Amino acid sequence: MKGKKFFIPFFSVVVIAFLTFIILQLSLHKAQPKLAATNVTKSETKERIHYTAVGDSLTEGVGDATQNGGFVSLVADSLQEDYSLSSVEVDNYGVAGERSDQILQRIKEDDQTQSDIASSDVITLTAGGNDIMKVIKKNIFGLTVDSFERPLEKYQENITEIMNEIRSLNETATIYMLGVYNPFYVNFPEIEDMQTIIENWDEGTQEIIGKEDNAYFVPINEVISKGTENEAAINTDEETSSSAEQKENNLDSVKNKALYEEDNFHPNTIGYQLITQEVMKRIDATKSDWLTEENAS
């Protein structure tokens, strides 16, 4: 698939979707993932946790109808309830539209961000979506899978630097970096190049995070790209036609119910619940890294 061009309807879909996204940028119910009980005794565990979230619009919570901060507030609530913590201090440094280089610059220059990172037990990081969007906007009429190779390398350099900056401030915090997702999958699953790009980007992120101690990658492409409950969710009362037939006859009836209706790009309240579940799966599986007192920041 190397060097393969994207053809119609990919051009029109990407152009319309991203122009809509840019214009809109200018102007959960609470998730309750079921977690296994902790294996450490109460006397060995922390009673208070400091959680700092850094990143782009996913961290900010754009698209969350509750306006409570998307997955960040849900993760904080889950941490407190599932681990019977007396408190979870949360600091959200999510800024919509920022690329990895801009997130890096903030970490380097903002004293308050640095202070909160330094005292954190748990850190989440989101980046990459706007890096991908920059490549698409720059090469909108000549996109190939190869168009993303050098930008991915630069992105990996930025993530490496971000991790170095975080570790220079805090050697012990557990870091969870979220992946990216394909917002066009439900409507156009046959456009395999876009899925390839997202998978390559996630692999590039995993390559960097995998080199770090006490840092973990959280994939979200599967749960967000494909929507809810198996579910290229169809917005219709008709139950007699197959989903494939509906897509062919009326693309407007196809809807990813994990995405925000206003831009069909960001997660909505349901989408952030799904992201929270994925983050909490990883947090629970690695609880010994952040919950025990000897790993206090």
Order of alpha helices (4+ residues) and beta strands (2+ residues): alpha-beta-alpha-alpha-beta-alpha-alpha-beta-alpha-alpha-beta-alpha-beta-alpha-alpha-alpha-alpha
